[in-house]
Amino acid sequence: MTIDCYLSEHCGSYYQLRENIGRTLQELGIDAEAAFHTVSYDEAVNLGISGSPTIRVDGMDLFEKGGSPGIT
């Protein structure tokens, strides 16, 4: 299982997100690690990210919002 988390440079969710994912993986007994990526607006557009944070498991966006790619 691959977990990738994408956050804007100004997103304040990093520490809480890291804690929540770690706790959830432990509670479910899943042996996986999450990778955290800080992305610029242009990188978000290129990756098709439309919000921060964006969490993808095995390449699938868990909370796809739709709309135009980009972050603030």
mmCIF file of the N, C-alpha and C atoms, coordinates in Angstrom:
data_MODEL
# 
_entry.id   MODEL 
# 
loop_
_atom_site.group_PDB 
_atom_site.id 
_atom_site.type_symbol 
_atom_site.label_atom_id 
_atom_site.label_alt_id 
_atom_site.label_comp_id 
_atom_site.label_asym_id 
_atom_site.label_entity_id 
_atom_site.label_seq_id 
_atom_site.pdbx_PDB_ins_code 
_atom_site.Cartn_x 
_atom_site.Cartn_y 
_atom_site.Cartn_z 
_atom_site.occupancy 
_atom_site.B_iso_or_equiv 
_atom_site.pdbx_formal_charge 
_atom_site.auth_seq_id 
_atom_site.auth_comp_id 
_atom_site.auth_asym_id 
_atom_site.auth_atom_id 
_atom_site.pdbx_PDB_model_num 
ATOM 1   N N  . MET A 1 1  ? 0.852   -1.176 0.000   1.00 0.00 ? 1  MET A N  1 
ATOM 2   C CA . MET A 1 1  ? 0.000   0.000  0.000   1.00 0.00 ? 1  MET A CA 1 
ATOM 3   C C  . MET A 1 1  ? 0.894   1.235  0.000   1.00 0.00 ? 1  MET A C  1 
ATOM 4   N N  . THR A 1 2  ? 0.570   2.152  -0.891  1.00 0.00 ? 2  THR A N  1 
ATOM 5   C CA . THR A 1 2  ? 1.294   3.411  -0.985  1.00 0.00 ? 2  THR A CA 1 
ATOM 6   C C  . THR A 1 2  ? 0.373   4.544  -0.551  1.00 0.00 ? 2  THR A C  1 
ATOM 7   N N  . ILE A 1 3  ? 0.817   5.336  0.415   1.00 0.00 ? 3  ILE A N  1 
ATOM 8   C CA . ILE A 1 3  ? 0.038   6.477  0.894   1.00 0.00 ? 3  ILE A CA 1 
ATOM 9   C C  . ILE A 1 3  ? 0.853   7.737  0.636   1.00 0.00 ? 3  ILE A C  1 
ATOM 10  N N  . ASP A 1 4  ? 0.298   8.626  -0.168  1.00 0.00 ? 4  ASP A N  1 
ATOM 11  C CA . ASP A 1 4  ? 0.948   9.897  -0.464  1.00 0.00 ? 4  ASP A CA 1 
ATOM 12  C C  . ASP A 1 4  ? 0.032   11.026 -0.030  1.00 0.00 ? 4  ASP A C  1 
ATOM 13  N N  . CYS A 1 5  ? 0.583   11.939 0.755   1.00 0.00 ? 5  CYS A N  1 
ATOM 14  C CA . CYS A 1 5  ? -0.160  13.098 1.237   1.00 0.00 ? 5  CYS A CA 1 
ATOM 15  C C  . CYS A 1 5  ? 0.484   14.347 0.648   1.00 0.00 ? 5  CYS A C  1 
ATOM 16  N N  . TYR A 1 6  ? -0.331  15.162 0.008   1.00 0.00 ? 6  TYR A N  1 
ATOM 17  C CA . TYR A 1 6  ? 0.150   16.382 -0.639  1.00 0.00 ? 6  TYR A CA 1 
ATOM 18  C C  . TYR A 1 6  ? -0.420  17.585 0.097   1.00 0.00 ? 6  TYR A C  1 
ATOM 19  N N  . LEU A 1 7  ? 0.457   18.490 0.498   1.00 0.00 ? 7  LEU A N  1 
ATOM 20  C CA . LEU A 1 7  ? 0.045   19.679 1.228   1.00 0.00 ? 7  LEU A CA 1 
ATOM 21  C C  . LEU A 1 7  ? 0.628   20.920 0.577   1.00 0.00 ? 7  LEU A C  1 
ATOM 22  N N  . SER A 1 8  ? -0.148  21.998 0.605   1.00 0.00 ? 8  SER A N  1 
ATOM 23  C CA . SER A 1 8  ? 0.373   23.267 0.105   1.00 0.00 ? 8  SER A CA 1 
ATOM 24  C C  . SER A 1 8  ? 1.433   23.778 1.070   1.00 0.00 ? 8  SER A C  1 
ATOM 25  N N  . GLU A 1 9  ? 2.215   24.702 0.600   1.00 0.00 ? 9  GLU A N  1 
ATOM 26  C CA . GLU A 1 9  ? 3.284   25.268 1.424   1.00 0.00 ? 9  GLU A CA 1 
ATOM 27  C C  . GLU A 1 9  ? 2.744   25.970 2.662   1.00 0.00 ? 9  GLU A C  1 
ATOM 28  N N  . HIS A 1 10 ? 1.478   26.368 2.637   1.00 0.00 ? 10 HIS A N  1 
ATOM 29  C CA . HIS A 1 10 ? 0.888   27.124 3.744   1.00 0.00 ? 10 HIS A CA 1 
ATOM 30  C C  . HIS A 1 10 ? -0.149  26.330 4.527   1.00 0.00 ? 10 HIS A C  1 
ATOM 31  N N  . CYS A 1 11 ? -0.290  25.053 4.236   1.00 0.00 ? 11 CYS A N  1 
ATOM 32  C CA . CYS A 1 11 ? -1.290  24.220 4.913   1.00 0.00 ? 11 CYS A CA 1 
ATOM 33  C C  . CYS A 1 11 ? -0.833  23.947 6.346   1.00 0.00 ? 11 CYS A C  1 
ATOM 34  N N  . GLY A 1 12 ? -1.707  24.176 7.297   1.00 0.00 ? 12 GLY A N  1 
ATOM 35  C CA . GLY A 1 12 ? -1.381  23.961 8.699   1.00 0.00 ? 12 GLY A CA 1 
ATOM 36  C C  . GLY A 1 12 ? -1.759  22.581 9.212   1.00 0.00 ? 12 GLY A C  1 
ATOM 37  N N  . SER A 1 13 ? -2.090  21.654 8.325   1.00 0.00 ? 13 SER A N  1 
ATOM 38  C CA . SER A 1 13 ? -2.595  20.338 8.723   1.00 0.00 ? 13 SER A CA 1 
ATOM 39  C C  . SER A 1 13 ? -1.528  19.262 8.874   1.00 0.00 ? 13 SER A C  1 
ATOM 40  N N  . TYR A 1 14 ? -0.282  19.559 8.577   1.00 0.00 ? 14 TYR A N  1 
ATOM 41  C CA . TYR A 1 14 ? 0.760   18.532 8.515   1.00 0.00 ? 14 TYR A CA 1 
ATOM 42  C C  . TYR A 1 14 ? 0.836   17.677 9.782   1.00 0.00 ? 14 TYR A C  1 
ATOM 43  N N  . TYR A 1 15 ? 1.014   18.287 10.931  1.00 0.00 ? 15 TYR A N  1 
ATOM 44  C CA . TYR A 1 15 ? 1.239   17.515 12.157  1.00 0.00 ? 15 TYR A CA 1 
ATOM 45  C C  . TYR A 1 15 ? 0.017   16.698 12.545  1.00 0.00 ? 15 TYR A C  1 
ATOM 46  N N  . GLN A 1 16 ? -1.165  17.281 12.441  1.00 0.00 ? 16 GLN A N  1 
ATOM 47  C CA . GLN A 1 16 ? -2.390  16.557 12.778  1.00 0.00 ? 16 GLN A CA 1 
ATOM 48  C C  . GLN A 1 16 ? -2.629  15.415 11.792  1.00 0.00 ? 16 GLN A C  1 
ATOM 49  N N  . LEU A 1 17 ? -2.394  15.668 10.517  1.00 0.00 ? 17 LEU A N  1 
ATOM 50  C CA . LEU A 1 17 ? -2.570  14.636 9.494   1.00 0.00 ? 17 LEU A CA 1 
ATOM 51  C C  . LEU A 1 17 ? -1.610  13.477 9.732   1.00 0.00 ? 17 LEU A C  1 
ATOM 52  N N  . ARG A 1 18 ? -0.356  13.797 10.006  1.00 0.00 ? 18 ARG A N  1 
ATOM 53  C CA . ARG A 1 18 ? 0.648   12.761 10.255  1.00 0.00 ? 18 ARG A CA 1 
ATOM 54  C C  . ARG A 1 18 ? 0.248   11.907 11.463  1.00 0.00 ? 18 ARG A C  1 
ATOM 55  N N  . GLU A 1 19 ? -0.212  12.556 12.516  1.00 0.00 ? 19 GLU A N  1 
ATOM 56  C CA . GLU A 1 19 ? -0.638  11.835 13.717  1.00 0.00 ? 19 GLU A CA 1 
ATOM 57  C C  . GLU A 1 19 ? -1.850  10.949 13.423  1.00 0.00 ? 19 GLU A C  1 
ATOM 58  N N  . ASN A 1 20 ? -2.838  11.491 12.737  1.00 0.00 ? 20 ASN A N  1 
ATOM 59  C CA . ASN A 1 20 ? -4.063  10.737 12.442  1.00 0.00 ? 20 ASN A CA 1 
ATOM 60  C C  . ASN A 1 20 ? -3.788  9.521  11.565  1.00 0.00 ? 20 ASN A C  1 
ATOM 61  N N  . ILE A 1 21 ? -2.975  9.693  10.541  1.00 0.00 ? 21 ILE A N  1 
ATOM 62  C CA . ILE A 1 21 ? -2.666  8.568  9.658   1.00 0.00 ? 21 ILE A CA 1 
ATOM 63  C C  . ILE A 1 21 ? -1.880  7.503  10.411  1.00 0.00 ? 21 ILE A C  1 
ATOM 64  N N  . GLY A 1 22 ? -0.887  7.909  11.181  1.00 0.00 ? 22 GLY A N  1 
ATOM 65  C CA . GLY A 1 22 ? -0.098  6.955  11.959  1.00 0.00 ? 22 GLY A CA 1 
ATOM 66  C C  . GLY A 1 22 ? -0.947  6.166  12.935  1.00 0.00 ? 22 GLY A C  1 
ATOM 67  N N  . ARG A 1 23 ? -1.826  6.860  13.638  1.00 0.00 ? 23 ARG A N  1 
ATOM 68  C CA . ARG A 1 23 ? -2.700  6.201  14.614  1.00 0.00 ? 23 ARG A CA 1 
ATOM 69  C C  . ARG A 1 23 ? -3.654  5.229  13.917  1.00 0.00 ? 23 ARG A C  1 
ATOM 70  N N  . THR A 1 24 ? -4.228  5.649  12.808  1.00 0.00 ? 24 THR A N  1 
ATOM 71  C CA . THR A 1 24 ? -5.168  4.800  12.077  1.00 0.00 ? 24 THR A CA 1 
ATOM 72  C C  . THR A 1 24 ? -4.488  3.536  11.557  1.00 0.00 ? 24 THR A C  1 
ATOM 73  N N  . LEU A 1 25 ? -3.314  3.682  10.976  1.00 0.00 ? 25 LEU A N  1 
ATOM 74  C CA . LEU A 1 25 ? -2.585  2.514  10.485  1.00 0.00 ? 25 LEU A CA 1 
ATOM 75  C C  . LEU A 1 25 ? -2.277  1.549  11.623  1.00 0.00 ? 25 LEU A C  1 
ATOM 76  N N  . GLN A 1 26 ? -1.881  2.088  12.766  1.00 0.00 ? 26 GLN A N  1 
ATOM 77  C CA . GLN A 1 26 ? -1.568  1.249  13.919  1.00 0.00 ? 26 GLN A CA 1 
ATOM 78  C C  . GLN A 1 26 ? -2.815  0.533  14.429  1.00 0.00 ? 26 GLN A C  1 
ATOM 79  N N  . GLU A 1 27 ? -3.923  1.259  14.570  1.00 0.00 ? 27 GLU A N  1 
ATOM 80  C CA . GLU A 1 27 ? -5.165  0.661  15.066  1.00 0.00 ? 27 GLU A CA 1 
ATOM 81  C C  . GLU A 1 27 ? -5.681  -0.439 14.142  1.00 0.00 ? 27 GLU A C  1 
ATOM 82  N N  . LEU A 1 28 ? -5.484  -0.272 12.839  1.00 0.00 ? 28 LEU A N  1 
ATOM 83  C CA . LEU A 1 28 ? -5.955  -1.263 11.873  1.00 0.00 ? 28 LEU A CA 1 
ATOM 84  C C  . LEU A 1 28 ? -4.934  -2.366 11.612  1.00 0.00 ? 28 LEU A C  1 
ATOM 85  N N  . GLY A 1 29 ? -3.755  -2.232 12.207  1.00 0.00 ? 29 GLY A N  1 
ATOM 86  C CA . GLY A 1 29 ? -2.713  -3.232 12.024  1.00 0.00 ? 29 GLY A CA 1 
ATOM 87  C C  . GLY A 1 29 ? -2.149  -3.267 10.615  1.00 0.00 ? 29 GLY A C  1 
ATOM 88  N N  . ILE A 1 30 ? -2.132  -2.123 9.963   1.00 0.00 ? 30 ILE A N  1 
ATOM 89  C CA . ILE A 1 30 ? -1.625  -2.034 8.594   1.00 0.00 ? 30 ILE A CA 1 
ATOM 90  C C  . ILE A 1 30 ? -0.164  -1.594 8.631   1.00 0.00 ? 30 ILE A C  1 
ATOM 91  N N  . ASP A 1 31 ? 0.690   -2.388 8.001   1.00 0.00 ? 31 ASP A N  1 
ATOM 92  C CA . ASP A 1 31 ? 2.117   -2.075 7.951   1.00 0.00 ? 31 ASP A CA 1 
ATOM 93  C C  . ASP A 1 31 ? 2.393   -1.257 6.697   1.00 0.00 ? 31 ASP A C  1 
ATOM 94  N N  . ALA A 1 32 ? 2.264   0.045  6.829   1.00 0.00 ? 32 ALA A N  1 
ATOM 95  C CA . ALA A 1 32 ? 2.499   0.959  5.708   1.00 0.00 ? 32 ALA A CA 1 
ATOM 96  C C  . ALA A 1 32 ? 3.006   2.275  6.270   1.00 0.00 ? 32 ALA A C  1 
ATOM 97  N N  . GLU A 1 33 ? 3.663   3.018  5.429   1.00 0.00 ? 33 GLU A N  1 
ATOM 98  C CA . GLU A 1 33 ? 4.120   4.351  5.806   1.00 0.00 ? 33 GLU A CA 1 
ATOM 99  C C  . GLU A 1 33 ? 3.549   5.356  4.833   1.00 0.00 ? 33 GLU A C  1 
ATOM 100 N N  . ALA A 1 34 ? 3.320   6.546  5.334   1.00 0.00 ? 34 ALA A N  1 
ATOM 101 C CA . ALA A 1 34 ? 2.815   7.626  4.491   1.00 0.00 ? 34 ALA A CA 1 
ATOM 102 C C  . ALA A 1 34 ? 3.967   8.549  4.117   1.00 0.00 ? 34 ALA A C  1 
ATOM 103 N N  . ALA A 1 35 ? 3.949   9.007  2.878   1.00 0.00 ? 35 ALA A N  1 
ATOM 104 C CA . ALA A 1 35 ? 4.915   9.998  2.409   1.00 0.00 ? 35 ALA A CA 1 
ATOM 105 C C  . ALA A 1 35 ? 4.203   11.341 2.350   1.00 0.00 ? 35 ALA A C  1 
ATOM 106 N N  . PHE A 1 36 ? 4.865   12.370 2.840   1.00 0.00 ? 36 PHE A N  1 
ATOM 107 C CA . PHE A 1 36 ? 4.285   13.711 2.881   1.00 0.00 ? 36 PHE A CA 1 
ATOM 108 C C  . PHE A 1 36 ? 5.058   14.606 1.921   1.00 0.00 ? 36 PHE A C  1 
ATOM 109 N N  . HIS A 1 37 ? 4.314   15.252 1.023   1.00 0.00 ? 37 HIS A N  1 
ATOM 110 C CA . HIS A 1 37 ? 4.914   16.079 -0.020  1.00 0.00 ? 37 HIS A CA 1 
ATOM 111 C C  . HIS A 1 37 ? 4.374   17.502 0.086   1.00 0.00 ? 37 HIS A C  1 
ATOM 112 N N  . THR A 1 38 ? 5.260   18.469 0.179   1.00 0.00 ? 38 THR A N  1 
ATOM 113 C CA . THR A 1 38 ? 4.860   19.875 0.118   1.00 0.00 ? 38 THR A CA 1 
ATOM 114 C C  . THR A 1 38 ? 4.934   20.292 -1.341  1.00 0.00 ? 38 THR A C  1 
ATOM 115 N N  . VAL A 1 39 ? 3.824   20.831 -1.851  1.00 0.00 ? 39 VAL A N  1 
ATOM 116 C CA . VAL A 1 39 ? 3.769   21.175 -3.270  1.00 0.00 ? 39 VAL A CA 1 
ATOM 117 C C  . VAL A 1 39 ? 3.393   22.639 -3.470  1.00 0.00 ? 39 VAL A C  1 
ATOM 118 N N  . SER A 1 40 ? 3.914   23.197 -4.528  1.00 0.00 ? 40 SER A N  1 
ATOM 119 C CA . SER A 1 40 ? 3.563   24.560 -4.928  1.00 0.00 ? 40 SER A CA 1 
ATOM 120 C C  . SER A 1 40 ? 2.263   24.510 -5.727  1.00 0.00 ? 40 SER A C  1 
ATOM 121 N N  . TYR A 1 41 ? 1.743   25.676 -6.044  1.00 0.00 ? 41 TYR A N  1 
ATOM 122 C CA . TYR A 1 41 ? 0.530   25.755 -6.855  1.00 0.00 ? 41 TYR A CA 1 
ATOM 123 C C  . TYR A 1 41 ? 0.738   25.058 -8.199  1.00 0.00 ? 41 TYR A C  1 
ATOM 124 N N  . ASP A 1 42 ? 1.842   25.344 -8.866  1.00 0.00 ? 42 ASP A N  1 
ATOM 125 C CA . ASP A 1 42 ? 2.110   24.746 -10.180 1.00 0.00 ? 42 ASP A CA 1 
ATOM 126 C C  . ASP A 1 42 ? 2.243   23.225 -10.098 1.00 0.00 ? 42 ASP A C  1 
ATOM 127 N N  . GLU A 1 43 ? 2.899   22.736 -9.056  1.00 0.00 ? 43 GLU A N  1 
ATOM 128 C CA . GLU A 1 43 ? 3.022   21.284 -8.877  1.00 0.00 ? 43 GLU A CA 1 
ATOM 129 C C  . GLU A 1 43 ? 1.652   20.654 -8.645  1.00 0.00 ? 43 GLU A C  1 
ATOM 130 N N  . ALA A 1 44 ? 0.808   21.330 -7.856  1.00 0.00 ? 44 ALA A N  1 
ATOM 131 C CA . ALA A 1 44 ? -0.538  20.821 -7.595  1.00 0.00 ? 44 ALA A CA 1 
ATOM 132 C C  . ALA A 1 44 ? -1.335  20.714 -8.889  1.00 0.00 ? 44 ALA A C  1 
ATOM 133 N N  . VAL A 1 45 ? -1.234  21.728 -9.724  1.00 0.00 ? 45 VAL A N  1 
ATOM 134 C CA . VAL A 1 45 ? -1.935  21.702 -11.015 1.00 0.00 ? 45 VAL A CA 1 
ATOM 135 C C  . VAL A 1 45 ? -1.438  20.526 -11.852 1.00 0.00 ? 45 VAL A C  1 
ATOM 136 N N  . ASN A 1 46 ? -0.125  20.352 -11.921 1.00 0.00 ? 46 ASN A N  1 
ATOM 137 C CA . ASN A 1 46 ? 0.455   19.254 -12.711 1.00 0.00 ? 46 ASN A CA 1 
ATOM 138 C C  . ASN A 1 46 ? 0.055   17.883 -12.185 1.00 0.00 ? 46 ASN A C  1 
ATOM 139 N N  . LEU A 1 47 ? -0.134  17.763 -10.870 1.00 0.00 ? 47 LEU A N  1 
ATOM 140 C CA . LEU A 1 47 ? -0.516  16.488 -10.258 1.00 0.00 ? 47 LEU A CA 1 
ATOM 141 C C  . LEU A 1 47 ? -2.029  16.286 -10.217 1.00 0.00 ? 47 LEU A C  1 
ATOM 142 N N  . GLY A 1 48 ? -2.791  17.298 -10.591 1.00 0.00 ? 48 GLY A N  1 
ATOM 143 C CA . GLY A 1 48 ? -4.249  17.198 -10.556 1.00 0.00 ? 48 GLY A CA 1 
ATOM 144 C C  . GLY A 1 48 ? -4.827  17.306 -9.158  1.00 0.00 ? 48 GLY A C  1 
ATOM 145 N N  . ILE A 1 49 ? -4.104  17.969 -8.264  1.00 0.00 ? 49 ILE A N  1 
ATOM 146 C CA . ILE A 1 49 ? -4.541  18.138 -6.876  1.00 0.00 ? 49 ILE A CA 1 
ATOM 147 C C  . ILE A 1 49 ? -5.446  19.357 -6.787  1.00 0.00 ? 49 ILE A C  1 
ATOM 148 N N  . SER A 1 50 ? -6.601  19.186 -6.123  1.00 0.00 ? 50 SER A N  1 
ATOM 149 C CA . SER A 1 50 ? -7.537  20.312 -6.032  1.00 0.00 ? 50 SER A CA 1 
ATOM 150 C C  . SER A 1 50 ? -7.831  20.721 -4.598  1.00 0.00 ? 50 SER A C  1 
ATOM 151 N N  . GLY A 1 51 ? -6.988  20.331 -3.660  1.00 0.00 ? 51 GLY A N  1 
ATOM 152 C CA . GLY A 1 51 ? -7.177  20.734 -2.272  1.00 0.00 ? 51 GLY A CA 1 
ATOM 153 C C  . GLY A 1 51 ? -5.981  20.341 -1.433  1.00 0.00 ? 51 GLY A C  1 
ATOM 154 N N  . SER A 1 52 ? -5.873  20.957 -0.265  1.00 0.00 ? 52 SER A N  1 
ATOM 155 C CA . SER A 1 52 ? -4.767  20.665 0.636   1.00 0.00 ? 52 SER A CA 1 
ATOM 156 C C  . SER A 1 52 ? -5.317  20.475 2.045   1.00 0.00 ? 52 SER A C  1 
ATOM 157 N N  . PRO A 1 53 ? -5.063  19.322 2.634   1.00 0.00 ? 53 PRO A N  1 
ATOM 158 C CA . PRO A 1 53 ? -4.253  18.237 2.110   1.00 0.00 ? 53 PRO A CA 1 
ATOM 159 C C  . PRO A 1 53 ? -5.043  17.349 1.140   1.00 0.00 ? 53 PRO A C  1 
ATOM 160 N N  . THR A 1 54 ? -4.314  16.673 0.287   1.00 0.00 ? 54 THR A N  1 
ATOM 161 C CA . THR A 1 54 ? -4.858  15.637 -0.585  1.00 0.00 ? 54 THR A CA 1 
ATOM 162 C C  . THR A 1 54 ? -4.184  14.335 -0.187  1.00 0.00 ? 54 THR A C  1 
ATOM 163 N N  . ILE A 1 55 ? -4.980  13.293 0.013   1.00 0.00 ? 55 ILE A N  1 
ATOM 164 C CA . ILE A 1 55 ? -4.453  11.987 0.415   1.00 0.00 ? 55 ILE A CA 1 
ATOM 165 C C  . ILE A 1 55 ? -4.777  10.989 -0.687  1.00 0.00 ? 55 ILE A C  1 
ATOM 166 N N  . ARG A 1 56 ? -3.748  10.331 -1.180  1.00 0.00 ? 56 ARG A N  1 
ATOM 167 C CA . ARG A 1 56 ? -3.928  9.307  -2.211  1.00 0.00 ? 56 ARG A CA 1 
ATOM 168 C C  . ARG A 1 56 ? -3.386  7.981  -1.700  1.00 0.00 ? 56 ARG A C  1 
ATOM 169 N N  . VAL A 1 57 ? -4.207  6.948  -1.817  1.00 0.00 ? 57 VAL A N  1 
ATOM 170 C CA . VAL A 1 57 ? -3.803  5.592  -1.454  1.00 0.00 ? 57 VAL A CA 1 
ATOM 171 C C  . VAL A 1 57 ? -3.738  4.792  -2.750  1.00 0.00 ? 57 VAL A C  1 
ATOM 172 N N  . ASP A 1 58 ? -2.567  4.253  -3.013  1.00 0.00 ? 58 ASP A N  1 
ATOM 173 C CA . ASP A 1 58 ? -2.330  3.539  -4.273  1.00 0.00 ? 58 ASP A CA 1 
ATOM 174 C C  . ASP A 1 58 ? -2.784  4.370  -5.467  1.00 0.00 ? 58 ASP A C  1 
ATOM 175 N N  . GLY A 1 59 ? -2.535  5.676  -5.397  1.00 0.00 ? 59 GLY A N  1 
ATOM 176 C CA . GLY A 1 59 ? -2.827  6.583  -6.498  1.00 0.00 ? 59 GLY A CA 1 
ATOM 177 C C  . GLY A 1 59 ? -4.248  7.108  -6.564  1.00 0.00 ? 59 GLY A C  1 
ATOM 178 N N  . MET A 1 60 ? -5.138  6.614  -5.695  1.00 0.00 ? 60 MET A N  1 
ATOM 179 C CA . MET A 1 60 ? -6.532  7.055  -5.717  1.00 0.00 ? 60 MET A CA 1 
ATOM 180 C C  . MET A 1 60 ? -6.768  8.099  -4.633  1.00 0.00 ? 60 MET A C  1 
ATOM 181 N N  . ASP A 1 61 ? -7.351  9.223  -5.029  1.00 0.00 ? 61 ASP A N  1 
ATOM 182 C CA . ASP A 1 61 ? -7.655  10.317 -4.110  1.00 0.00 ? 61 ASP A CA 1 
ATOM 183 C C  . ASP A 1 61 ? -8.795  9.887  -3.194  1.00 0.00 ? 61 ASP A C  1 
ATOM 184 N N  . LEU A 1 62 ? -8.564  9.909  -1.877  1.00 0.00 ? 62 LEU A N  1 
ATOM 185 C CA . LEU A 1 62 ? -9.591  9.469  -0.931  1.00 0.00 ? 62 LEU A CA 1 
ATOM 186 C C  . LEU A 1 62 ? -10.772 10.420 -0.844  1.00 0.00 ? 62 LEU A C  1 
ATOM 187 N N  . PHE A 1 63 ? -10.533 11.687 -1.084  1.00 0.00 ? 63 PHE A N  1 
ATOM 188 C CA . PHE A 1 63 ? -11.584 12.690 -0.914  1.00 0.00 ? 63 PHE A CA 1 
ATOM 189 C C  . PHE A 1 63 ? -11.639 13.605 -2.128  1.00 0.00 ? 63 PHE A C  1 
ATOM 190 N N  . GLU A 1 64 ? -11.755 13.022 -3.301  1.00 0.00 ? 64 GLU A N  1 
ATOM 191 C CA . GLU A 1 64 ? -11.728 13.814 -4.526  1.00 0.00 ? 64 GLU A CA 1 
ATOM 192 C C  . GLU A 1 64 ? -12.832 14.857 -4.502  1.00 0.00 ? 64 GLU A C  1 
ATOM 193 N N  . LYS A 1 65 ? -12.418 16.116 -4.665  1.00 0.00 ? 65 LYS A N  1 
ATOM 194 C CA . LYS A 1 65 ? -13.345 17.232 -4.578  1.00 0.00 ? 65 LYS A CA 1 
ATOM 195 C C  . LYS A 1 65 ? -13.868 17.658 -5.939  1.00 0.00 ? 65 LYS A C  1 
ATOM 196 N N  . GLY A 1 66 ? -13.192 17.254 -6.991  1.00 0.00 ? 66 GLY A N  1 
ATOM 197 C CA . GLY A 1 66 ? -13.566 17.713 -8.320  1.00 0.00 ? 66 GLY A CA 1 
ATOM 198 C C  . GLY A 1 66 ? -13.109 19.143 -8.516  1.00 0.00 ? 66 GLY A C  1 
ATOM 199 N N  . GLY A 1 67 ? -13.561 19.765 -9.549  1.00 0.00 ? 67 GLY A N  1 
ATOM 200 C CA . GLY A 1 67 ? -13.171 21.140 -9.810  1.00 0.00 ? 67 GLY A CA 1 
ATOM 201 C C  . GLY A 1 67 ? -11.805 21.221 -10.455 1.00 0.00 ? 67 GLY A C  1 
ATOM 202 N N  . SER A 1 68 ? -11.349 22.426 -10.606 1.00 0.00 ? 68 SER A N  1 
ATOM 203 C CA . SER A 1 68 ? -10.065 22.672 -11.262 1.00 0.00 ? 68 SER A CA 1 
ATOM 204 C C  . SER A 1 68 ? -8.913  22.363 -10.325 1.00 0.00 ? 68 SER A C  1 
ATOM 205 N N  . PRO A 1 69 ? -7.832  21.779 -10.845 1.00 0.00 ? 69 PRO A N  1 
ATOM 206 C CA . PRO A 1 69 ? -6.661  21.533 -10.019 1.00 0.00 ? 69 PRO A CA 1 
ATOM 207 C C  . PRO A 1 69 ? -6.032  22.841 -9.544  1.00 0.00 ? 69 PRO A C  1 
ATOM 208 N N  . GLY A 1 70 ? -5.415  22.777 -8.391  1.00 0.00 ? 70 GLY A N  1 
ATOM 209 C CA . GLY A 1 70 ? -4.710  23.922 -7.821  1.00 0.00 ? 70 GLY A CA 1 
ATOM 210 C C  . GLY A 1 70 ? -4.971  24.013 -6.339  1.00 0.00 ? 70 GLY A C  1 
ATOM 211 N N  . ILE A 1 71 ? -4.122  24.710 -5.645  1.00 0.00 ? 71 ILE A N  1 
ATOM 212 C CA . ILE A 1 71 ? -4.253  24.905 -4.209  1.00 0.00 ? 71 ILE A CA 1 
ATOM 213 C C  . ILE A 1 71 ? -3.946  26.350 -3.887  1.00 0.00 ? 71 ILE A C  1 
ATOM 214 N N  . THR A 1 72 ? -4.330  26.776 -2.687  1.00 0.00 ? 72 THR A N  1 
ATOM 215 C CA . THR A 1 72 ? -4.030  28.143 -2.270  1.00 0.00 ? 72 THR A CA 1 
ATOM 216 C C  . THR A 1 72 ? -3.012  28.139 -1.165  1.00 0.00 ? 72 THR A C  1 
# 
